[in-house]
Amino acid sequence: MKTKFYLFCIALLAPLIVYAGCRIERKTMPCKLLKTISEREYSICLPASYSETDNRTYPVLYLLHGGGTHHTEWEENGRLQTVVDSLVAQGLMEEMIIVCPEANKNNMIWFNAPHWKYEDYFFQELIPYMEQHYKIKAEKRYRGVAGFSMGGGASVVYGVHHPELFTMVFDMSGYLRRQPMEFLKNDPSAEWRQQLVEDCNPIPVILKGTKEEVENWKTVRWFVDCGDKDFTLEANMDLVKAFRQQGIDYEMRVRAGSHDWGYWHTSLEMALTYFSKLLRE
């Protein structure tokens, strides 16, 4: 009788064991390219099935945060762990590794500046480090990048600069070019940051792209998602116009909403399910 009761309890607990859920770890990595920085923070979301003892490898999504927030934003306000577990349990999302880099501390920017080579750090240190220390599929078709606001704009720029590396770029309300920003008005570094964003504006780059560049951009699946009351809507529509002019395929959604988490919660679900759809093709 005791044996039967024990087996019955195991049967009840089995689903809980199978669906234990993903885990998010906050880590640091060595850093040489960011001036005065020897270690850099990041968060990583590892699938429920992730184990150091097997040989399984996973797709990777680099998930970029917005201005004035940190690498923990996706975990804290984006509810990343809950969203991932829900989508995986429903069969709407493939298991993947999600990397959330830090791009606010010290200097709030995703790009290269004379004194702050963040884009170099991202491609020359961060990505190689992740692929060396985690069981990541290191091919283009298994690598995506997504982000909101400042991170959305950076996702587009990264895709434009390195189309050979990403199969998907998912832009959530991307901050693509210089615009008046109230929260920057008392920031002494705001001007160089705004100018750097304008210098990296991907729209004129796409419009002036060579035939070879355009063909390379066509190998990326571009997705633009922006609220109808978002202050970045016009710039994101101009991005889509540039895609259209160059014959680059894209998907765009304009839903009811503004530049806030009320909108990006759905954007996150869309990005994860869209990337998963591409992985299944």
Secondary structure, 3 states (H helix, E strand, C coil): CHHHHHHHHHHHHHHHHHCCCCEEEEEEEECCCCCCCCEEEEEEEECCCCCCCCCCCECEEEEECCCCCCCCHHHHCCCHHHHHHHHHHCCCCCCCEEEEECCCCCCCCCCEECCEEHHHHHHHHHHHHHHHHCCECCCHHHEEEEEECHHHHHHHHHHHHCCCCCCEEEEECCCCCCCCCHHHCCCCCHHHHHHHHHHCCHHHHHHCCCHHHHHHHCCCEEEEEEECCCCCHHHHHHHHHHHHHCCCCEEEEEECCCCCHHHHHHHHHHHHHHHHHHHHC
